[in-house]
Amino acid sequence: MIGKREATFSLLMLLFLSAATPANAGVVIDIPIHNLTAGSWGPSSGESFGQIFTAPAGEAVLADYSFRVAANLQFPFVSQVYAWGGSSAIGPSLFTSGIVLTPLPLDSFATYVFSPSIPVTAGHQYIAFVTNQPDGVPLGGPPAAGGSMALNQDNLYAGGQFAFNTSGNPAIGPWFLTLSNADAVFHATFVPEPATLVLCSLGFAGLVGIAARKRRRDGASG
């Protein structure tokens, strides 16, 4: 049978693990409903489309995020993440994806997932976006090609909104927030920073070591 001291220690370990679990473990922003479409971004317009979001409490890493996009003609693009300054991106870029192509068949929406694994500061805002001209450098494609982004107007996300840039350089040009009643269809996952996980692991290991020494002492005195 488990003794009273062992039961008490087990309870303390459970309480420690509960307290040590980071508040941002598995935090997700999920804007899933597609009931509006915005166009067009890409070579035909020089525009970039994105979503402003707010980092969760605690020390977190943006593990991944996604958009749903389509295009009338296929063209290359990337996704970038910047800190958000209220009306423009704040450089330098925190993340730039590899170059991908808009989906086929034409005019059909597809979900693109990007995995930046970048640390974010609790309560600060950021913008993630898709662009055909990262930092003002066009990636090419048919001049008539234009992309669309899936948007949502239901149960709006309180930590940000859909935004678009018409300057041809999303890193420095102003972003527009005229669609204040819309978000991009956007999914983002945040996980604890590795350092936080290490501290939790060390704390747990320390408790396990105490338990092992206690068992040896109890065995020696028995």
C-alpha positions, -999 to 999 in steps of 0.1 A, spaced: 0 0 0 11 36 -5 21 53 27 8 86 38 41 103 32 44 88 -3 8 99 -11 15 134 1 47 136 -20 29 124 -51 2 151 -46 30 177 -43 46 165 -75 13 168 -93 7 203 -80 42 213 -91 37 200 -126 4 218 -128 20 251 -117 50 246 -139 30 240 -171 34 272 -192 2 291 -197 9 293 -234 13 255 -239 -6 247 -271 -22 281 -275 -40 284 -309 -55 312 -329 -81 296 -351 -102 316 -376 -117 288 -397 -148 302 -414 -146 313 -451 -175 336 -459 -157 364 -477 -130 366 -504 -105 395 -509 -86 401 -541 -62 407 -556 -27 404 -544 4 394 -564 19 405 -597 -12 422 -612 -16 447 -583 17 447 -563 -4 442 -532 2 419 -502 -24 405 -479 -21 394 -442 -34 391 -407 -24 410 -376 -23 389 -344 -13 392 -308 12 370 -290 -2 350 -260 9 354 -224 42 338 -213 74 331 -232 62 316 -265 73 306 -299 52 309 -330 54 273 -342 32 276 -374 5 295 -391 -16 292 -422 -36 311 -449 -61 300 -475 -53 315 -510 -62 311 -546 -51 327 -579 -64 332 -615 -29 324 -628 -1 306 -611 27 327 -596 54 325 -570 51 340 -535 64 338 -500 50 345 -465 67 368 -440 63 377 -404 71 412 -390 65 430 -357 35 453 -361 37 490 -355 0 500 -357 0 510 -394 31 494 -408 55 465 -404 85 470 -381 117 455 -396 137 435 -400 117 404 -411 113 378 -384 106 351 -409 106 346 -446 94 313 -460 107 295 -490 92 304 -524 60 285 -532 35 286 -561 -2 295 -558 -24 264 -562 -38 245 -591 -64 241 -604 -68 279 -609 -92 298 -588 -94 270 -562 -84 277 -526 -57 258 -508 -43 260 -473 -6 269 -470 11 262 -437 43 279 -427 66 270 -398 87 299 -386 95 287 -350 103 323 -339 100 337 -303 73 363 -298 68 388 -270 36 384 -249 10 410 -257 28 424 -287 13 424 -321 27 409 -353 17 407 -389 19 376 -411 13 380 -448 17 366 -483 35 386 -509 49 384 -544 74 411 -537 92 404 -503 111 435 -492 101 452 -525 118 426 -547 93 411 -572 94 373 -576 79 375 -611 50 357 -626 24 365 -653 16 403 -651 -21 395 -651 -19 371 -622 -38 380 -591 -43 361 -559 -73 359 -536 -74 353 -498 -102 336 -478 -116 359 -451 -140 355 -422 -166 380 -408 -181 358 -380 -169 359 -343 -141 383 -351 -107 378 -335 -101 405 -309 -63 405 -312 -60 417 -347 -75 418 -382 -70 414 -419 -48 440 -435 -34 448 -470 -5 467 -484 -5 485 -518 29 500 -518 48 473 -536 71 469 -505 52 454 -476 83 459 -453 81 497 -454 48 508 -470 16 516 -450 -9 488 -445 -46 495 -447 -72 483 -422 -104 493 -441 -119 459 -437 -121 463 -399 -149 437 -398 -129 409 -413 -101 385 -404 -81 363 -427 -89 326 -424 -59 320 -403 -46 293 -379 -16 299 -357 0 276 -330 22 289 -301 43 266 -279 65 274 -249 101 286 -255 126 257 -251 142 275 -221 108 273 -203 105 236 -210 141 230 -198 133 247 -165 102 226 -160 121 195 -168 148 204 -143 122 211 -116 106 177 -123 140 159 -123 148 175 -89 116 162 -74 123 127 -88 157 128 -73 143 138 -39 119 110 -41 146 85 -49 168 96 -20 138 94 3 131 58 -7 168 48 -2 167 64 33 135 47 42 149 13 29 180 17 49 161 25 81 136 -3 76 
